[in-house]
Amino acid sequence: MSKESVAFVRYQEAAKLLGVSRFTLWRWSREGLFPKPIKLGPNTSGFLLKDIQSFMTSRKTLSRRRK
């Protein structure tokens, strides 16, 4: 069995990577357009880095189809 490394990204960093606000991430998650955050602690949530990367790849592919 292989061991995958798991990296979490907090809201602020995820928003910065995508060039949007934290509220936009929250709204996209609520609307099902972006992965749901994962509860990391009582006051901490984040996203899997691989989910953010997959989202970015899918958006890039979608935008290229529209041209």
Rosetta silent file (secondary structure, phi, psi, omega in degrees, C-alpha in Angstrom):
SEQUENCE: MSKESVAFVRYQEAAKLLGVSRFTLWRWSREGLFPKPIKLGPNTSGFLLKDIQSFMTSRKTLSRRRK
SCORE:     score description
SCORE:     0.000 S_00000001
   1 L     0.000  130.386 -179.347    0.000    0.000    0.000 S_00000001
   2 L   -86.396  149.975  179.060    1.458    3.378   -0.964 S_00000001
   3 L  -102.549  116.654  176.940    1.529    6.304    1.428 S_00000001
   4 L   -91.232  138.896  174.814    0.246    9.541   -0.077 S_00000001
   5 L   -83.241  140.515 -178.080    1.272   12.796    1.506 S_00000001
   6 L  -115.327  126.366  178.111   -1.671   14.967    2.416 S_00000001
   7 L  -119.874  132.321  177.448   -1.384   18.741    2.435 S_00000001
   8 E  -104.667  146.608  178.477   -4.056   21.054    3.768 S_00000001
   9 E  -125.220  128.082  179.511   -4.533   24.657    2.710 S_00000001
  10 E   -75.989  166.123 -177.120   -6.405   27.137    4.900 S_00000001
  11 H   -51.586  -48.573 -175.135   -9.060   29.501    3.503 S_00000001
  12 H   -60.119  -45.458 -179.169   -6.733   32.506    3.239 S_00000001
  13 H   -69.431  -39.211  178.326   -4.075   30.619    1.274 S_00000001
  14 H   -62.889  -42.631  178.737   -6.655   28.910   -0.964 S_00000001
  15 H   -62.151  -41.211  179.415   -8.233   32.275   -1.770 S_00000001
  16 H   -64.726  -42.674  178.584   -4.818   33.696   -2.612 S_00000001
  17 H   -59.930  -37.425 -176.018   -3.994   30.746   -4.901 S_00000001
  18 H   -93.290  -10.710  179.954   -7.253   31.233   -6.797 S_00000001
  19 L    71.784   32.653  178.690   -7.267   35.034   -6.776 S_00000001
  20 L  -130.511  173.736  178.938  -10.671   35.289   -5.089 S_00000001
  21 L   -83.673  163.931  175.918  -11.971   36.303   -1.667 S_00000001
  22 H   -63.158  -36.380  178.382  -12.587   33.915    1.227 S_00000001
  23 H   -62.455  -39.609  178.349  -16.294   34.707    0.908 S_00000001
  24 H   -61.918  -42.666  176.698  -16.221   33.587   -2.736 S_00000001
  25 H   -60.338  -44.477  179.492  -14.670   30.260   -1.681 S_00000001
  26 H   -60.267  -45.542 -179.055  -17.350   29.843    0.971 S_00000001
  27 H   -64.931  -45.043  178.303  -20.095   30.651   -1.551 S_00000001
  28 H   -60.272  -40.697  178.602  -18.643   28.308   -4.204 S_00000001
  29 H   -63.629  -44.377 -179.541  -18.459   25.500   -1.612 S_00000001
  30 H   -63.183  -36.618 -178.509  -22.027   26.113   -0.547 S_00000001
  31 H   -85.111   -2.565  178.983  -23.194   26.092   -4.186 S_00000001
  32 L    81.642   13.302 -179.744  -21.271   22.887   -4.968 S_00000001
  33 L   -89.469  -15.463 -176.667  -18.851   24.610   -7.357 S_00000001
  34 L  -138.954  150.058 -179.575  -15.794   24.076   -5.138 S_00000001
  35 L   -56.078  147.368  176.885  -14.849   21.254   -2.732 S_00000001
  36 L   -69.310  143.938  176.388  -16.274   21.451    0.775 S_00000001
  37 L   -68.996  156.119  178.664  -13.813   22.501    3.491 S_00000001
  38 E  -107.810  131.369  179.161  -12.527   19.892    5.917 S_00000001
  39 E   -73.329  118.097 -178.701  -12.759   20.564    9.644 S_00000001
  40 E   -99.388  -19.410 -179.523   -9.203   20.436   11.012 S_00000001
  41 E  -170.019 -176.495 -177.217   -9.994   21.531   14.552 S_00000001
  42 L   -60.321  -33.006 -178.480  -12.657   23.313   16.590 S_00000001
  43 L  -125.324   21.364 -173.568  -11.984   26.677   14.918 S_00000001
  44 E  -134.351  130.344  174.312  -10.028   25.616   11.843 S_00000001
  45 E  -130.882  157.257  178.145  -11.079   24.459    8.392 S_00000001
  46 E  -159.851 -176.170 -178.623   -9.107   23.924    5.247 S_00000001
  47 E  -125.349  152.314  172.401   -9.007   22.254    1.876 S_00000001
  48 E   -72.283  132.925  179.855   -6.932   19.433    0.477 S_00000001
  49 H   -58.557  -38.782 -179.636   -4.261   20.883   -1.790 S_00000001
  50 H   -65.328  -30.921  176.125   -4.938   18.161   -4.367 S_00000001
  51 H   -68.293  -39.559  178.169   -8.632   19.219   -4.488 S_00000001
  52 H   -65.768  -43.148  179.090   -7.627   22.832   -5.173 S_00000001
  53 H   -63.798  -39.997  177.102   -5.215   21.718   -7.887 S_00000001
  54 H   -63.956  -41.438  177.731   -7.916   19.546   -9.478 S_00000001
  55 H   -60.424  -45.308 -179.206  -10.337   22.478   -9.384 S_00000001
  56 H   -63.163  -41.245  178.743   -7.788   24.733  -11.083 S_00000001
  57 H   -64.710  -42.687 -179.662   -7.129   22.138  -13.790 S_00000001
  58 H   -66.074  -37.248  178.278  -10.850   21.654  -14.444 S_00000001
  59 H   -67.457  -37.895  179.009  -11.411   25.408  -14.709 S_00000001
  60 H   -65.030  -44.593  178.931   -8.506   25.722  -17.134 S_00000001
  61 H   -62.955  -43.567  179.978   -9.917   22.901  -19.282 S_00000001
  62 H   -63.130  -42.918 -178.297  -13.411   24.409  -19.189 S_00000001
  63 H   -67.609  -32.112  178.780  -12.173   27.860  -20.209 S_00000001
  64 H   -71.742  -29.845  178.173  -10.229   26.421  -23.151 S_00000001
  65 H   -69.349  -29.705 -177.125  -13.349   24.648  -24.437 S_00000001
  66 H   -74.558  -18.103 -176.515  -15.246   27.935  -24.552 S_00000001
  67 L   -79.317    0.000    0.000  -12.781   29.560  -26.949 S_00000001
